[in-house]
Amino acid sequence: MRDSRVRIGRLTGALALGMLALAPSAASQTTAAPGGGAVYVTKPKVTKVTCLRGCASGKRARAGSTLKITGTGLLTVTEVVFRGSRGARDDAEVSVRSDSDARLAARVPVGAVTGPLTAINRDGLRSRPTPPIAILPPPSATPNPELTPVPGPQVAGAPVLETGTSRTKAYVDARPAVTFLYRVSGAAPTSVTVDLVSATDGRVVKTWSPPVPTLGDVQKISWSGRIGRAAAPPGRYSFRLTAAGADGAQARSAQATDAGRDAFDLYDHVFPVRGAHNFGGSGARFGAGRSGHTHQGQDVMAACGTRLLAARGGRVQYRGYHAAAGNYLVIDGAGTEIDYAYMHLVAPSQFSAGDRVYTGQPVGAVGQTGNAQGCHLHFEMWNGPGWYDGGRPFDPLPSLKAWDSWS
């Protein structure tokens, strides 16, 4: 009974044999009914995906769009996974609720990239992956770096709000962090709350309860892209300010569903080469043949002296010079199990072993030191436990291309 699982409830032996004789199709499974017996659960099947709302030109999907998913067995689907192109590393998930067996709507998460789509029902049954769905990046968040009055009607007796956000693009563990500015005037507030809202599902992921501000004073709240010690998922976020007056009247900077005001996109990495570049030919690829070994990284060709940034912040593990690698630097990515190696630097990095580096900080410049033919960055990524410490290198090109698309 391929692709199906049988879990029989309290049945008599004869009934159980009878049920087992009726082998369910690959599109269903049997599961125990609450009072005994068995019921069939339909496996979801996706036959068509179209962009419904918030689409790019040509009805193409982009992050933030709403998709119409058509098929069968969709009534019990609770989750849609956008599977990207790099395995689980770039999967993006969104919760859904359907009132139809034949269709459902799903919002494209901001972190989703082009790739297949899979629907999962409440029993864990998955649809077959669809053909790759092209997903364009979301439209840029609206810049709002200066304090501006909150639009919309004002509640009588509520404080008057002005807000602003320092940037529309932020990186996990970067310095400076994204900063939310606000000023309260009019009625004196008795309480102030700032929520950080995920545009993917409208969920509040972090809340600040700062002291009640003095009327007219500018206040600041900064966020490093972390929730506790963990890095927040990449995606679009918005700051939301609520201030309550003495009589209970509240003023809000925006509704939770407004993904535009005080919004920014959070990314987990920045592309390290800050100038004109290319990825070379086949010899520059991971796994390319070398004398006595294979290439363990990806070469990024750029002019000598081109500035290099830390793709992900962390702690410097090694800095040195090697006859093959030239001047090199290895950073243990904070909050990851990945080590990042930068080789052929034009000069030794200003950082030393043990130093803390933040995402996007300059770490050196492109060179051709060591065994290098032409100016380029040799870039490696190693899984845990780390660089020449039991870990293994893996192909960094898909990651580099993704970072290059948004940096």
C-alpha positions as CSV (number, residue, x, y, z in Angstrom):
1,M,0.0,0.0,0.0
2,R,2.5,2.5,-1.2
3,D,2.2,6.2,-0.1
4,S,-0.5,5.3,2.5
5,R,-0.4,4.4,6.1
6,V,-3.1,2.5,8.0
7,R,-4.0,3.0,11.7
8,I,-7.0,0.9,12.6
9,G,-9.1,1.8,15.7
10,R,-11.1,-0.5,17.9
11,L,-12.4,-2.9,15.2
12,T,-13.4,-6.5,15.4
13,G,-11.0,-8.9,13.8
14,A,-13.4,-9.5,10.9
15,L,-14.0,-5.8,10.3
16,A,-10.3,-5.1,10.5
17,L,-9.6,-7.7,7.8
18,G,-12.3,-6.3,5.7
19,M,-11.0,-2.8,6.0
20,L,-7.5,-3.9,5.3
21,A,-8.7,-5.6,2.1
22,L,-9.9,-2.3,0.9
23,A,-6.5,-0.8,0.2
24,P,-6.7,3.0,0.2
25,S,-5.4,4.8,-2.8
26,A,-2.1,6.7,-2.8
27,A,-4.1,9.9,-2.5
28,S,-5.5,9.0,1.0
29,Q,-4.7,7.3,4.3
30,T,-6.8,5.7,6.9
31,T,-6.8,6.9,10.5
32,A,-8.6,5.9,13.6
33,A,-12.0,7.5,14.2
34,P,-12.7,8.8,17.8
35,G,-15.3,6.2,18.6
36,G,-13.6,3.3,16.8
37,G,-13.5,2.3,13.2
38,A,-11.5,4.1,10.5
39,V,-11.9,7.1,8.3
40,Y,-10.1,8.0,5.1
41,V,-8.2,11.3,5.0
42,T,-7.6,12.7,1.6
43,K,-4.1,13.6,0.6
44,P,-3.9,17.2,-0.7
45,K,-3.3,17.7,-4.3
46,V,-2.3,21.0,-5.9
47,T,-3.2,21.3,-9.6
48,K,-2.8,25.0,-10.2
49,V,-1.3,28.1,-8.5
50,T,-2.2,31.6,-9.7
51,C,-1.5,35.1,-8.3
52,L,-4.7,36.6,-6.8
53,R,-3.8,39.9,-5.1
54,G,-0.7,42.1,-4.7
55,C,0.8,40.7,-7.9
56,A,3.7,42.0,-10.0
57,S,3.2,42.8,-13.6
58,G,1.9,40.0,-15.7
59,K,0.1,38.5,-12.7
60,R,3.4,37.2,-11.4
61,A,3.7,36.3,-7.8
62,R,6.0,38.2,-5.4
63,A,6.7,38.2,-1.7
64,G,3.6,39.6,-0.1
65,S,1.2,38.5,-2.9
66,T,-1.8,36.3,-2.2
67,L,-1.9,33.1,-4.2
68,K,-5.0,31.1,-5.2
69,I,-4.2,27.4,-4.8
70,T,-6.5,25.0,-6.7
71,G,-6.7,21.3,-6.3
72,T,-8.4,18.6,-4.2
73,G,-8.2,17.6,-0.5
74,L,-7.4,21.2,0.5
75,L,-10.1,21.6,3.2
76,T,-7.8,20.3,5.9
77,V,-4.6,22.0,4.7
78,T,-3.1,24.0,7.5
79,E,0.3,24.9,6.1
80,V,1.9,25.8,2.7
81,V,5.7,25.4,2.3
82,F,7.5,27.5,-0.3
83,R,10.5,25.1,-0.9
84,G,12.9,27.4,-2.7
85,S,15.9,26.0,-4.5
86,R,18.5,25.2,-1.9
87,G,16.9,22.5,0.2
88,A,15.5,23.3,3.6
89,R,17.8,26.2,4.0
90,D,15.6,28.5,2.0
91,D,12.2,27.0,2.8
92,A,9.5,29.5,3.9
93,E,6.3,28.4,5.6
94,V,2.9,30.1,6.0
95,S,-0.2,29.0,8.0
96,V,-3.4,28.8,6.0
97,R,-7.1,28.1,6.6
98,S,-9.4,26.8,3.9
99,D,-13.1,26.6,3.8
100,S,-13.1,24.7,0.5
101,D,-11.8,21.3,-0.6
102,A,-11.0,22.7,-4.0
103,R,-9.2,25.9,-3.3
104,L,-7.4,28.0,-0.7
105,A,-5.5,31.3,-0.5
106,A,-2.0,31.6,0.8
107,R,0.1,34.8,1.3
108,V,3.6,34.5,-0.1
109,P,6.1,35.0,2.8
110,V,8.6,37.8,2.4
111,G,11.4,35.3,2.7
112,A,10.1,33.0,-0.1
113,V,12.1,32.5,-3.3
114,T,11.4,30.8,-6.6
115,G,10.8,27.0,-6.2
116,P,8.1,24.4,-5.7
117,L,5.2,24.6,-3.4
118,T,3.8,21.9,-1.1
119,A,0.5,21.9,0.9
120,I,0.4,20.0,4.2
121,N,-2.8,19.0,6.0
122,R,-3.5,18.7,9.7
123,D,-2.6,14.9,9.6
124,G,0.8,15.6,8.1
125,L,0.0,14.5,4.6
126,R,1.9,16.4,2.0
127,S,0.9,17.2,-1.6
128,R,3.4,16.4,-4.3
129,P,5.7,19.4,-5.0
130,T,4.4,21.7,-7.8
131,P,6.6,22.8,-10.6
132,P,8.7,25.7,-9.6
133,I,6.7,28.9,-8.9
134,A,8.4,32.1,-9.9
135,I,8.5,34.5,-7.0
136,L,9.8,38.0,-7.4
137,P,11.1,40.1,-4.5
138,P,8.6,42.3,-2.7
139,P,8.3,46.0,-3.5
140,S,10.6,48.0,-1.4
141,A,9.4,49.3,1.9
142,T,8.4,53.0,1.9
143,P,11.3,55.0,3.4
144,N,10.3,56.9,6.5
145,P,13.6,57.9,8.1
146,E,12.3,61.2,9.5
147,L,9.5,61.7,12.0
148,T,6.2,62.2,10.2
149,P,2.7,62.5,11.6
150,V,0.7,59.2,11.8
151,P,-1.9,59.3,9.0
152,G,-5.6,58.6,9.5
153,P,-8.3,59.9,11.8
154,Q,-7.4,60.8,15.4
155,V,-9.3,59.6,18.4
156,A,-10.6,62.4,20.5
157,G,-8.5,62.8,23.7
158,A,-5.7,60.4,22.5
159,P,-2.1,61.4,22.2
160,V,-0.7,62.6,18.9
161,L,2.0,60.4,17.3
162,E,4.8,60.9,14.9
163,T,7.0,58.0,13.9
164,G,9.9,57.1,11.7
165,T,12.2,54.1,10.9
166,S,15.9,54.5,10.2
167,R,16.2,52.1,7.3
168,T,14.1,49.9,4.9
169,K,16.8,47.2,4.7
170,A,18.3,45.6,7.8
171,Y,20.6,42.7,8.5
172,V,20.7,40.3,11.4
173,D,23.4,41.2,13.9
174,A,24.4,44.3,12.0
175,R,25.7,47.6,13.4
176,P,24.0,50.1,13.4
177,A,20.8,48.2,14.1
178,V,17.5,49.3,12.6
179,T,16.0,52.1,14.8
180,F,12.4,53.1,15.4
181,L,11.9,56.8,16.2
182,Y,8.7,58.2,17.8
183,R,7.4,61.4,19.4
184,V,4.3,61.9,21.5
185,S,2.5,65.2,21.8
186,G,-1.0,66.5,22.6
187,A,-2.5,64.5,25.5
188,A,0.0,63.2,28.0
189,P,0.2,59.4,27.6
190,T,0.0,57.0,30.6
191,S,1.5,54.1,28.8
192,V,3.4,53.4,25.6
193,T,3.9,50.1,23.8
194,V,6.0,49.3,20.7
195,D,5.3,46.0,18.9
196,L,7.3,44.5,16.1
197,V,5.0,42.8,13.7
198,S,5.8,40.2,11.1
199,A,4.3,41.0,7.7
200,T,4.2,37.3,6.9
201,D,1.3,36.5,9.2
202,G,0.6,39.7,11.2
203,R,2.1,38.1,14.4
204,V,3.7,40.3,17.0
205,V,7.2,38.8,17.5
206,K,8.6,41.3,20.0
207,T,7.2,44.0,22.3
208,W,8.9,46.9,24.1
209,S,7.2,48.7,27.1
210,P,9.4,51.8,27.5
211,P,9.0,54.4,30.2
212,V,6.3,57.0,29.5
213,P,8.0,59.7,27.4
214,T,8.1,63.4,28.1
215,L,5.8,65.2,25.6
216,G,7.7,66.4,22.6
217,D,10.9,64.4,23.2
218,V,12.1,62.1,20.5
219,Q,12.4,58.5,21.6
220,K,14.4,55.6,20.1
221,I,14.2,51.8,20.1
222,S,16.8,49.7,18.2
223,W,16.6,46.1,17.1
224,S,19.5,43.8,16.1
225,G,17.3,41.3,14.3
226,R,17.3,38.8,17.2
227,I,14.5,37.4,19.2
228,G,16.2,36.4,22.4
229,R,19.4,34.8,21.3
230,A,18.0,33.4,18.1
231,A,18.1,35.3,14.8
232,A,14.7,36.3,13.6
233,P,13.5,34.7,10.3
234,P,14.3,36.9,7.3
235,G,11.3,38.8,6.1
236,R,9.4,42.1,6.3
237,Y,8.7,43.6,9.7
238,S,7.0,46.8,10.9
239,F,7.1,48.8,14.1
240,R,3.7,49.6,15.7
241,L,3.3,52.2,18.4
242,T,0.4,52.4,20.8
243,A,0.0,55.2,23.3
244,A,-2.9,55.5,25.8
245,G,-4.1,58.8,27.3
246,A,-5.3,59.3,30.9
247,D,-8.9,58.8,29.8
248,G,-8.1,55.5,28.1
249,A,-8.2,56.8,24.5
250,Q,-5.6,55.1,22.4
251,A,-3.6,56.3,19.4
252,R,-1.9,53.7,17.1
253,S,0.7,54.4,14.5
254,A,-0.8,51.8,12.1
255,Q,-3.0,48.8,11.9
256,A,-1.3,45.4,12.3
257,T,-2.2,44.6,8.7
258,D,-0.5,47.7,7.3
259,A,2.9,46.3,6.0
260,G,4.0,49.7,4.6
261,R,4.4,52.2,7.4
262,D,7.6,51.9,9.5
263,A,8.5,48.8,7.6
264,F,11.8,47.2,6.7
265,D,13.1,44.0,5.2
266,L,15.4,41.9,7.4
267,Y,18.0,39.7,5.8
268,D,20.3,37.2,7.4
269,H,23.4,37.8,5.2
270,V,25.0,40.5,3.1
271,F,26.9,39.9,-0.1
272,P,30.6,40.3,0.9
273,V,32.1,41.8,-2.3
274,R,31.2,45.5,-2.5
275,G,31.9,46.3,-6.1
276,A,31.7,45.0,-9.7
277,H,32.2,41.3,-9.7
278,N,31.4,38.0,-11.4
279,F,31.5,34.3,-10.4
280,G,34.1,33.2,-13.0
281,G,34.0,30.1,-15.1
282,S,33.8,26.4,-14.2
283,G,37.3,26.5,-12.6
284,A,36.0,29.0,-10.0
285,R,33.3,26.6,-8.8
286,F,33.2,24.5,-5.7
287,G,34.5,21.0,-6.4
288,A,36.6,22.0,-9.4
289,G,39.8,20.1,-9.9
290,R,43.0,21.3,-8.4
291,S,46.5,19.8,-8.1
292,G,46.1,17.0,-5.5
293,H,42.7,18.2,-4.3
294,T,39.4,19.8,-5.2
295,H,38.3,23.4,-4.9
296,Q,36.6,23.9,-1.5
297,G,35.0,27.3,-2.1
298,Q,33.7,29.7,-4.7
299,D,35.8,32.4,-6.4
300,V,34.3,35.8,-6.8
301,M,36.2,37.8,-9.3
302,A,36.7,41.5,-8.5
303,A,39.3,44.2,-8.8
304,C,42.1,44.2,-6.2
305,G,41.2,46.6,-3.4
306,T,37.4,46.0,-3.7
307,R,36.0,46.3,-0.2
308,L,34.9,43.1,1.6
309,L,32.2,42.9,4.3
310,A,31.4,40.2,6.8
311,A,28.6,38.2,5.2
312,R,27.4,37.2,8.7
313,G,28.7,38.6,12.0
314,G,30.3,36.4,14.6
315,R,33.6,35.7,16.3
316,V,36.9,35.6,14.4
317,Q,38.3,32.1,14.6
318,Y,41.5,32.5,12.6
319,R,43.5,35.2,10.9
320,G,46.7,34.5,9.2
321,Y,48.7,33.9,6.0
322,H,49.1,30.7,4.1
323,A,51.1,29.9,1.0
324,A,47.9,28.8,-0.8
325,A,45.2,31.0,0.8
326,G,47.3,34.1,1.2
327,N,45.9,36.5,3.8
328,Y,42.8,34.9,5.1
329,L,40.1,35.3,7.8
330,V,37.6,32.8,9.3
331,I,34.5,33.9,11.1
332,D,32.3,31.7,13.1
333,G,28.8,32.9,12.2
334,A,26.8,34.0,15.3
335,G,23.7,32.0,15.8
336,T,24.6,29.6,13.0
337,E,26.7,26.4,12.8
338,I,28.6,27.8,9.8
339,D,32.1,29.1,9.5
340,Y,32.8,31.7,6.7
341,A,36.4,31.8,5.2
342,Y,37.7,34.8,3.2
343,M,41.0,34.2,1.3
344,H,43.5,36.0,-0.9
345,L,42.9,39.3,1.0
346,V,45.1,42.1,-0.3
347,A,46.5,42.7,3.2
348,P,45.9,41.1,6.7
349,S,42.5,41.9,8.1
350,Q,42.3,44.5,10.9
351,F,40.5,41.9,13.0
352,S,42.3,39.3,15.1
353,A,41.3,35.9,16.5
354,G,38.7,36.4,19.2
355,D,37.4,39.7,17.9
356,R,33.6,40.2,17.5
357,V,32.6,41.2,14.0
358,Y,29.1,42.4,13.0
359,T,27.2,41.6,9.8
360,G,28.2,44.1,7.1
361,Q,31.4,45.3,8.8
362,P,34.5,45.8,6.6
363,V,36.9,42.9,7.1
364,G,39.4,43.6,4.3
365,A,39.8,44.0,0.6
366,V,40.0,41.7,-2.5
367,G,43.6,40.7,-3.4
368,Q,45.6,38.0,-5.0
369,T,47.9,37.0,-2.2
370,G,49.0,33.3,-1.9
371,N,48.4,31.0,-4.8
372,A,46.0,33.1,-6.7
373,Q,45.6,33.9,-10.4
374,G,44.1,37.3,-10.7
375,C,42.3,39.4,-8.1
376,H,39.5,37.5,-6.4
377,L,37.9,36.5,-3.2
378,H,38.0,32.8,-2.5
379,F,35.0,32.2,-0.2
380,E,34.2,29.1,1.8
381,M,31.3,27.9,4.0
382,W,31.8,25.0,6.4
383,N,29.1,23.3,8.5
384,G,29.5,22.4,12.1
385,P,31.7,21.9,14.1
386,G,33.6,24.2,11.8
387,W,36.5,25.0,9.5
388,Y,39.1,22.1,9.7
389,D,37.6,21.2,13.1
390,G,35.4,18.3,12.0
391,G,33.1,20.2,9.7
392,R,32.9,19.9,5.9
393,P,32.8,22.6,3.2
394,F,29.7,22.9,1.0
395,D,29.0,24.8,-2.1
396,P,28.5,28.5,-1.3
397,L,27.4,29.6,-4.7
398,P,23.6,29.3,-4.2
399,S,23.9,31.4,-1.0
400,L,26.2,34.0,-2.7
401,K,23.8,34.4,-5.5
402,A,20.9,34.8,-3.1
403,W,22.7,37.4,-1.0
404,D,23.8,39.2,-4.2
405,S,20.2,39.6,-5.3
406,W,19.2,41.7,-2.2
407,S,22.4,43.3,-1.0
